[in-house]
Amino acid sequence: MNGTGAGSYPIDVWGLIITILLVAVAAGLSYAMRLGVHRQMLWATIRSLIQLLAMGYILKFVIEQNNPWLVFALIAVMILAAVQITMSRASNIPRSVMPSVFLTLTASVILQVCVVTEMVIRPHPWYAPTVLATMSGMLLGNVVSAIAVAMSRFFSDMDARRYEIDMLLSLGATPFEAAKPSIISSVKLGMIPTISQLASSGIVLIPGMMAGQVIAGADPLTAAKYQLVVLAVISALTLMADSLIMILIYKTSFTALHQYRTADAR
């Protein structure tokens, strides 16, 4: 094939085997050098292979059915899975924040669907699974990582500042004022990967969506516009999600009498 149209470079079974072998070689290098990441790398690759193939079949079925209820059912399952992944990735956080995580992820997806999908991309039909499901998946992937990092940093920073926080509260500061330095540092830390990717796109790297479209035969300028929309939207919604989750969870570190609550008491 000449590579001028979509589907010109299909990946067959041998392509997948070679990819896995390359991962195995890297894992072998890690084992030989005693780096200690070979097990995690192999397991993550196998898990990713199974999950991506499963999602491929699910997306194919949903696209063929072209039913809005199936599209939103798929997005709902993705949100629930994202909540579980967020809770497992974040360290030293109370289980009581799970409803806040669910609310944050749901609000992010709703904003993305209502504003970006329907006002910027404007697919036909409006519930086009090729757009809604894929955009939601990309958004959730970034938001999950950002808020997991932000929450982990927040609670660890609050514990490290507990004596400072007690002093601020005793001097009349509100819980928000006492928690504000931890909130700011947590949001900044959670946003570092997203902002770095946005800033380096086009010069240092060609992001995955743009690369995939160009390989599939799309016009590079069209692919670039889609990629800009995706990266800018993900960055904006990730910042909103980080800010929202901080607003929702900071009170878990304080009692009703505005006293600092330690990690054991949360």
KEKE-3310 file (N, C-alpha, C; in steps of 0.2 Angstrom, whole numbers, plus 5000, padded with zeros to 4 digits):
npx = (5004:5002:5001:4993:4980:4967:4970:4980:4991:4990:4991:4997:4996:5009:5016:5011:5017:5031:5031:5029:5039:5050:5047:5049:5063:5068:5063:5071:5083:5081:5080:5093:5101:5097:5086:5074:5061:5056:5046:5034:5034:5032:5019:5011:5011:5005:4993:4989:4988:4977:4967:4966:4963:4951:4943:4944:4935:4923:4921:4920:4908:4899:4900:4895:4882:4877:4869:4863:4861:4869:4881:4882:4881:4893:4902:4898:4902:4916:4919:4916:4926:4937:4936:4939:4952:4958:4957:4965:4977:4981:4990:4988:4976:4959:4945:4934:4934:4929:4916:4918:4928:4921:4911:4919:4925:4914:4908:4918:4918:4905:4906:4915:4908:4897:4902:4914:4913:4900:4900:4912:4918:4906:4899:4890:4879:4874:4878:4889:4898:4911:4917:4912:4915:4929:4935:4930:4937:4951:4951:4947:4958:4969:4964:4962:4975:4980:4972:4974:4988:4987:4979:4986:4997:4992:4986:4998:5006:4998:4998:5012:5012:5005:5007:5010:4997:4989:4993:4989:4975:4973:4976:4965:4963:4953:4948:4950:4959:4970:4973:4976:4990:4994:4984:4987:5000:4998:4989:4997:5007:5000:4997:5008:5013:5003:5003:5016:5016:5007:5014:5026:5021:5021:5034:5044:5038:5026:5010:5000:4987:4987:4998:4992:4982:4988:4996:4985:4981:4975:4974:4988:4986:4973:4973:4982:4974:4964:4972:4976:4964:4961:4972:4972:4959:4959:4969:4963:4951:4957:4964:4953:4947:4956:4956:4943:4942:4950:4943:4932:4938:4946:4940:4939:4950:4948:4939:4921:4922:4932:4945:4961:4961:4969:4978:4974:4962:4953)
npy = (4994:5012:5021:5032:5034:5032:5019:5013:5008:4995:4987:4971:4954:4950:4963:4967:4957:4959:4972:4968:4960:4969:4976:4966:4965:4977:4975:4964:4971:4979:4970:4964:4975:4977:4986:4985:4987:4979:4969:4977:4984:4974:4968:4980:4982:4970:4971:4983:4979:4970:4978:4988:4981:4976:4988:4992:4983:4985:4999:4997:4990:4999:5010:5004:5002:5014:5021:5033:5030:5019:5025:5035:5026:5019:5029:5032:5020:5021:5033:5028:5018:5026:5033:5023:5020:5032:5033:5022:5026:5038:5041:5038:5044:5048:5037:5043:5054:5049:5051:5065:5064:5057:5066:5077:5071:5068:5081:5086:5079:5081:5095:5095:5088:5096:5109:5108:5097:5099:5112:5116:5105:5100:5087:5076:5063:5072:5064:5057:5042:5041:5053:5058:5047:5044:5057:5059:5048:5052:5064:5060:5051:5061:5069:5060:5057:5069:5074:5064:5065:5078:5077:5067:5075:5086:5080:5075:5086:5094:5087:5088:5101:5103:5109:5122:5125:5123:5134:5144:5143:5145:5159:5164:5162:5155:5139:5137:5147:5143:5131:5135:5137:5123:5119:5127:5123:5109:5110:5115:5106:5095:5100:5100:5090:5091:5104:5105:5096:5103:5114:5110:5103:5101:5106:5100:5088:5077:5075:5061:5060:5068:5062:5050:5053:5058:5047:5039:5045:5058:5076:5085:5098:5099:5089:5095:5105:5098:5092:5103:5108:5097:5096:5109:5110:5099:5103:5115:5110:5101:5109:5115:5104:5100:5111:5111:5098:5101:5111:5104:5094:5099:5102:5090:5089:5096:5099:5101:5111:5119:5114:5106:5091:5076:5063:5050:5053:5056)
npz = (5000:4998:5008:5008:5013:5025:5037:5030:5036:5044:5060:5063:5070:5072:5073:5086:5093:5091:5097:5111:5113:5113:5124:5133:5132:5137:5150:5154:5154:5164:5174:5174:5178:5190:5193:5197:5191:5182:5184:5186:5174:5164:5169:5168:5154:5149:5155:5150:5136:5136:5141:5132:5120:5124:5126:5113:5106:5113:5110:5096:5095:5101:5093:5081:5085:5087:5097:5108:5122:5125:5122:5133:5144:5143:5145:5158:5165:5163:5171:5183:5184:5183:5196:5205:5201:5203:5217:5221:5216:5223:5237:5255:5258:5264:5263:5263:5254:5242:5236:5233:5223:5213:5210:5205:5194:5186:5184:5176:5165:5160:5158:5147:5138:5135:5132:5125:5116:5110:5106:5101:5093:5087:5083:5071:5072:5087:5098:5094:5095:5092:5095:5108:5117:5115:5118:5131:5137:5135:5142:5156:5158:5160:5170:5181:5184:5188:5199:5208:5211:5216:5227:5235:5238:5245:5257:5263:5264:5272:5284:5287:5290:5302:5314:5311:5306:5317:5324:5316:5316:5329:5330:5323:5310:5296:5292:5278:5275:5283:5276:5263:5258:5256:5247:5236:5233:5230:5219:5209:5208:5203:5191:5183:5174:5164:5159:5155:5144:5136:5133:5126:5115:5098:5095:5103:5104:5095:5098:5103:5098:5086:5079:5077:5069:5058:5053:5050:5038:5038:5035:5040:5045:5049:5058:5068:5072:5079:5089:5096:5101:5109:5119:5124:5130:5139:5147:5153:5159:5167:5176:5182:5188:5197:5206:5210:5217:5227:5234:5238:5247:5257:5269:5275:5283:5295:5310:5315:5324:5319:5321:5318:5310:5312:5302:5307:5312:5302)
capx = (5000:5006:5001:4990:4973:4966:4970:4985:4997:4987:4996:4994:4998:5017:5017:5010:5022:5037:5031:5029:5046:5054:5046:5053:5070:5068:5062:5077:5089:5080:5082:5100:5104:5094:5083:5068:5055:5054:5039:5029:5033:5028:5012:5008:5011:5000:4986:4987:4986:4971:4962:4965:4959:4944:4940:4943:4929:4918:4920:4917:4901:4895:4899:4890:4875:4875:4864:4865:4861:4875:4887:4882:4882:4900:4905:4897:4907:4923:4919:4916:4932:4941:4935:4943:4959:4960:4958:4971:4984:4982:4992:4987:4970:4954:4940:4928:4934:4927:4911:4921:4931:4916:4908:4924:4926:4908:4908:4923:4915:4899:4908:4918:4903:4892:4905:4919:4911:4894:4901:4918:4919:4900:4898:4884:4874:4877:4881:4893:4902:4918:4919:4911:4918:4936:4936:4929:4943:4957:4950:4948:4965:4973:4961:4964:4982:4981:4969:4977:4994:4986:4976:4991:5002:4988:4986:5004:5008:4994:5001:5018:5011:5000:5009:5008:4990:4986:4995:4985:4969:4972:4976:4959:4962:4948:4951:4952:4966:4975:4974:4978:4997:4994:4980:4991:5006:4995:4986:5003:5011:4996:4996:5015:5013:4998:5006:5023:5014:5004:5020:5031:5018:5023:5041:5048:5034:5020:5006:4997:4981:4989:5002:4988:4978:4993:4997:4979:4980:4972:4977:4991:4984:4967:4976:4985:4969:4961:4976:4976:4958:4961:4977:4970:4953:4961:4973:4958:4947:4961:4965:4946:4946:4961:4953:4936:4943:4953:4938:4928:4941:4950:4937:4940:4956:4946:4932:4916:4924:4938:4951:4964:4960:4975:4977:4971:4955:4949)
capy = (5000:5018:5025:5039:5034:5029:5011:5011:5004:4991:4983:4964:4951:4951:4969:4966:4952:4963:4977:4965:4958:4975:4978:4961:4966:4982:4972:4961:4975:4982:4964:4963:4981:4977:4992:4984:4989:4974:4966:4982:4985:4968:4968:4985:4981:4965:4974:4988:4976:4967:4983:4992:4977:4975:4994:4992:4979:4989:5005:4995:4988:5005:5014:5001:5002:5021:5023:5038:5027:5015:5030:5037:5020:5018:5035:5031:5015:5024:5037:5024:5015:5032:5034:5018:5021:5038:5031:5017:5029:5043:5038:5041:5049:5045:5034:5048:5058:5046:5055:5071:5062:5055:5073:5081:5068:5069:5088:5087:5075:5085:5101:5093:5086:5102:5115:5106:5092:5101:5119:5117:5100:5099:5081:5074:5066:5076:5060:5053:5039:5042:5059:5058:5042:5045:5063:5058:5044:5056:5069:5056:5049:5066:5072:5055:5057:5076:5074:5059:5068:5084:5074:5064:5080:5090:5077:5074:5093:5096:5083:5091:5108:5103:5113:5128:5125:5124:5141:5149:5142:5148:5166:5167:5160:5151:5132:5138:5151:5138:5126:5138:5135:5116:5119:5130:5118:5103:5111:5117:5099:5091:5102:5101:5086:5093:5111:5103:5093:5108:5119:5106:5100:5104:5108:5094:5081:5077:5071:5055:5061:5071:5057:5044:5055:5059:5041:5036:5049:5064:5082:5087:5104:5097:5085:5099:5109:5094:5091:5109:5108:5092:5098:5115:5108:5095:5108:5119:5106:5098:5114:5116:5098:5101:5117:5108:5093:5104:5115:5099:5089:5102:5102:5084:5090:5100:5097:5106:5117:5122:5111:5102:5083:5072:5058:5045:5054:5058)
capz = (5000:4997:5014:5007:5016:5032:5037:5026:5040:5049:5064:5063:5076:5072:5075:5093:5096:5091:5103:5117:5114:5114:5131:5137:5132:5142:5157:5155:5155:5171:5179:5174:5181:5197:5194:5201:5188:5177:5185:5185:5167:5161:5171:5165:5147:5148:5157:5145:5130:5137:5142:5126:5115:5126:5124:5106:5104:5116:5106:5089:5096:5103:5086:5076:5087:5086:5102:5113:5129:5125:5123:5140:5148:5142:5149:5166:5167:5163:5176:5189:5184:5185:5203:5208:5199:5207:5224:5222:5214:5228:5244:5262:5258:5267:5259:5263:5248:5236:5233:5230:5217:5208:5208:5201:5187:5183:5182:5171:5159:5158:5155:5141:5133:5134:5130:5120:5110:5106:5104:5097:5087:5084:5078:5069:5077:5093:5103:5090:5100:5090:5098:5115:5121:5115:5121:5138:5139:5136:5148:5162:5160:5163:5176:5186:5186:5191:5205:5212:5213:5220:5234:5239:5240:5249:5264:5266:5266:5278:5290:5288:5292:5307:5320:5308:5305:5323:5326:5312:5318:5336:5329:5320:5303:5294:5289:5271:5275:5285:5271:5257:5255:5254:5241:5230:5231:5227:5212:5205:5207:5199:5184:5180:5168:5159:5157:5151:5138:5132:5131:5122:5109:5091:5094:5106:5102:5091:5103:5101:5093:5080:5076:5075:5063:5052:5051:5047:5032:5039:5034:5045:5048:5053:5064:5072:5075:5084:5094:5100:5105:5114:5124:5128:5134:5144:5152:5156:5163:5173:5182:5185:5192:5203:5210:5213:5222:5233:5238:5241:5252:5262:5275:5279:5288:5300:5313:5315:5328:5316:5324:5313:5311:5310:5297:5310:5314:5296)
cpx = (5004:5005:4997:4983:4973:4967:4976:4991:4994:4992:4993:4997:5006:5019:5017:5015:5029:5037:5032:5036:5051:5053:5049:5060:5072:5068:5068:5083:5088:5082:5090:5104:5101:5090:5076:5061:5052:5047:5033:5028:5030:5021:5008:5006:5005:4993:4984:4984:4979:4965:4960:4961:4952:4940:4939:4936:4923:4916:4917:4910:4896:4894:4895:4883:4872:4869:4866:4866:4867:4881:4888:4883:4890:4904:4904:4901:4914:4924:4920:4923:4938:4942:4940:4950:4962:4962:4964:4977:4986:4984:4990:4981:4964:4949:4934:4928:4931:4921:4913:4924:4926:4913:4913:4925:4920:4907:4912:4921:4909:4901:4911:4913:4899:4896:4910:4916:4905:4895:4907:4919:4912:4899:4891:4884:4878:4881:4886:4898:4910:4921:4918:4915:4926:4938:4936:4935:4949:4957:4951:4955:4970:4970:4963:4971:4983:4978:4972:4984:4992:4983:4982:4996:4998:4988:4993:5007:5004:4997:5008:5018:5007:5001:5008:5001:4987:4987:4990:4978:4968:4973:4970:4958:4956:4951:4954:4959:4971:4978:4977:4985:4997:4990:4984:4996:5003:4992:4992:5006:5006:4995:5003:5015:5009:5001:5012:5021:5011:5010:5024:5028:5020:5030:5045:5044:5028:5015:5002:4991:4983:4993:4997:4984:4982:4994:4992:4978:4977:4977:4981:4989:4977:4969:4978:4980:4965:4965:4976:4970:4958:4966:4974:4964:4955:4965:4968:4954:4951:4962:4958:4945:4950:4958:4947:4938:4946:4948:4933:4931:4945:4947:4937:4946:4954:4939:4927:4918:4931:4945:4954:4963:4966:4973:4973:4963:4950:4945)
cpy = (5006:5022:5031:5039:5031:5021:5009:5007:5000:4987:4976:4961:4951:4957:4970:4962:4956:4968:4974:4962:4963:4977:4972:4962:4972:4980:4968:4965:4978:4976:4964:4969:4981:4984:4991:4986:4984:4971:4971:4983:4980:4968:4973:4984:4975:4967:4979:4985:4973:4972:4987:4988:4976:4982:4995:4989:4982:4995:5003:4994:4995:5010:5011:5002:5010:5024:5027:5035:5023:5019:5032:5032:5019:5023:5034:5026:5017:5029:5033:5020:5020:5033:5029:5018:5027:5036:5026:5021:5034:5039:5042:5046:5045:5043:5039:5053:5055:5049:5062:5070:5061:5062:5077:5078:5069:5076:5089:5085:5079:5092:5100:5091:5092:5107:5113:5102:5096:5108:5120:5112:5099:5093:5080:5066:5069:5071:5055:5049:5040:5048:5059:5053:5043:5051:5062:5053:5048:5061:5065:5054:5055:5069:5067:5056:5064:5076:5069:5062:5074:5082:5071:5070:5084:5087:5076:5081:5096:5093:5086:5098:5108:5108:5121:5130:5126:5131:5146:5149:5146:5156:5169:5165:5155:5144:5133:5142:5147:5133:5128:5136:5128:5116:5121:5125:5112:5104:5112:5110:5095:5093:5102:5096:5089:5100:5109:5100:5098:5113:5116:5104:5104:5105:5102:5088:5082:5072:5065:5055:5063:5066:5052:5046:5056:5052:5037:5040:5055:5070:5084:5093:5103:5093:5090:5103:5105:5093:5097:5110:5103:5094:5104:5114:5104:5099:5112:5115:5102:5103:5115:5110:5098:5106:5114:5103:5096:5108:5109:5095:5093:5102:5096:5084:5094:5097:5102:5112:5120:5120:5106:5094:5080:5066:5052:5046:5056:5052)
cpz = (5000:5003:5013:5010:5022:5032:5033:5029:5046:5053:5065:5070:5077:5075:5083:5096:5097:5097:5109:5119:5116:5122:5136:5137:5137:5149:5159:5157:5162:5176:5180:5178:5188:5198:5197:5198:5183:5178:5184:5178:5163:5163:5168:5158:5146:5150:5152:5138:5131:5138:5136:5120:5117:5125:5117:5103:5107:5111:5099:5090:5097:5096:5081:5078:5086:5091:5107:5120:5130:5126:5130:5145:5148:5146:5156:5168:5167:5169:5183:5190:5186:5192:5207:5207:5203:5214:5226:5220:5220:5234:5250:5261:5261:5262:5258:5257:5242:5232:5230:5223:5212:5206:5204:5194:5183:5180:5176:5164:5156:5155:5148:5136:5131:5130:5124:5114:5106:5104:5100:5091:5084:5080:5076:5068:5083:5098:5100:5095:5098:5093:5106:5119:5121:5118:5129:5141:5140:5141:5155:5163:5163:5169:5182:5189:5190:5198:5210:5215:5218:5227:5238:5242:5246:5257:5267:5268:5272:5285:5292:5291:5298:5312:5317:5308:5311:5326:5322:5314:5325:5335:5325:5313:5302:5292:5282:5271:5278:5280:5264:5254:5253:5248:5235:5228:5228:5220:5207:5203:5202:5192:5180:5174:5162:5155:5153:5144:5133:5129:5126:5116:5103:5090:5096:5104:5098:5095:5099:5096:5087:5076:5073:5069:5057:5049:5047:5040:5032:5037:5040:5049:5052:5059:5070:5076:5081:5090:5099:5104:5111:5120:5128:5132:5140:5149:5156:5161:5169:5178:5185:5190:5198:5208:5214:5218:5228:5237:5241:5247:5257:5269:5279:5284:5294:5303:5312:5319:5325:5319:5319:5315:5308:5305:5300:5311:5308:5294)
residu = (MET:ASN:GLY:THR:GLY:ALA:GLY:SER:TYR:PRO:ILE:ASP:VAL:TRP:GLY:LEU:ILE:ILE:THR:ILE:LEU:LEU:VAL:ALA:VAL:ALA:ALA:GLY:LEU:SER:TYR:ALA:MET:ARG:LEU:GLY:VAL:HIS:ARG:GLN:MET:LEU:TRP:ALA:THR:ILE:ARG:SER:LEU:ILE:GLN:LEU:LEU:ALA:MET:GLY:TYR:ILE:LEU:LYS:PHE:VAL:ILE:GLU:GLN:ASN:ASN:PRO:TRP:LEU:VAL:PHE:ALA:LEU:ILE:ALA:VAL:MET:ILE:LEU:ALA:ALA:VAL:GLN:ILE:THR:MET:SER:ARG:ALA:SER:ASN:ILE:PRO:ARG:SER:VAL:MET:PRO:SER:VAL:PHE:LEU:THR:LEU:THR:ALA:SER:VAL:ILE:LEU:GLN:VAL:CYS:VAL:VAL:THR:GLU:MET:VAL:ILE:ARG:PRO:HIS:PRO:TRP:TYR:ALA:PRO:THR:VAL:LEU:ALA:THR:MET:SER:GLY:MET:LEU:LEU:GLY:ASN:VAL:VAL:SER:ALA:ILE:ALA:VAL:ALA:MET:SER:ARG:PHE:PHE:SER:ASP:MET:ASP:ALA:ARG:ARG:TYR:GLU:ILE:ASP:MET:LEU:LEU:SER:LEU:GLY:ALA:THR:PRO:PHE:GLU:ALA:ALA:LYS:PRO:SER:ILE:ILE:SER:SER:VAL:LYS:LEU:GLY:MET:ILE:PRO:THR:ILE:SER:GLN:LEU:ALA:SER:SER:GLY:ILE:VAL:LEU:ILE:PRO:GLY:MET:MET:ALA:GLY:GLN:VAL:ILE:ALA:GLY:ALA:ASP:PRO:LEU:THR:ALA:ALA:LYS:TYR:GLN:LEU:VAL:VAL:LEU:ALA:VAL:ILE:SER:ALA:LEU:THR:LEU:MET:ALA:ASP:SER:LEU:ILE:MET:ILE:LEU:ILE:TYR:LYS:THR:SER:PHE:THR:ALA:LEU:HIS:GLN:TYR:ARG:THR:ALA:ASP:ALA:ARG)
# end
